[in-house]
Amino acid sequence: MTDRPLFFVGIISLVIGTQLFLAGFVGELIARNSSERNNYLIEQKTGL
């Protein structure tokens, strides 16, 4: 089974997919821990 090229393509796809998932996950963690995340500029208060 390991002599087929499709086997290695599948393994490479799994590795690349895992790396992309982890990069997105780490990026999301960094974005959520930003100190300027909840700074809002409010010009006026409405009656809502």
Contact map, one row per residue, 1 for C-alpha under 8 A:
111100100000000000000000000000000000000000000000
111110110000000000000000000000000000000000000000
111110100000000000000000000000000000000000000000
111111110000000000000000000000000000000000000000
011111111000000000000000000000000000000000000000
000111111100000000000000000000000000000000000000
111111111110000000000000000000000000000000000000
010111111111000000000000000000000000000000000000
000011111111100000000000000000000000000000000000
000001111111110000000000000000000000000000000000
000000111111111000000000000000000000000000000000
000000011111111100000000000000000000000000000000
000000001111111110000000000000000000000000000000
000000000111111111000000000000000000000000000000
000000000011111111100000000000000000000000000000
000000000001111111110000000000000000000000000000
000000000000111111111000000000000000000000000000
000000000000011111111100000000000000000000000000
000000000000001111111110000000000000000000000000
000000000000000111111111000000000000000000000000
000000000000000011111111100000000000000000000000
000000000000000001111111110000000000000000000000
000000000000000000111111111000000000000000000000
000000000000000000011111111100000000000000000000
000000000000000000001111111110000000000000000000
000000000000000000000111111111000000000000000000
000000000000000000000011111111100000000000000000
000000000000000000000001111111110000000000000000
000000000000000000000000111111111000000000000000
000000000000000000000000011111111100000000000000
000000000000000000000000001111111100100000000000
000000000000000000000000000111111100100000000000
000000000000000000000000000011111110100000000000
000000000000000000000000000001111111100000000000
000000000000000000000000000000001111110000000000
000000000000000000000000000000000111111000000000
000000000000000000000000000000111111111000000000
000000000000000000000000000000000011111100000000
000000000000000000000000000000000001111110000000
000000000000000000000000000000000000011111000000
000000000000000000000000000000000000001111100000
000000000000000000000000000000000000000111111000
000000000000000000000000000000000000000011111000
000000000000000000000000000000000000000001111100
000000000000000000000000000000000000000001111110
000000000000000000000000000000000000000000011111
000000000000000000000000000000000000000000001111
000000000000000000000000000000000000000000000111
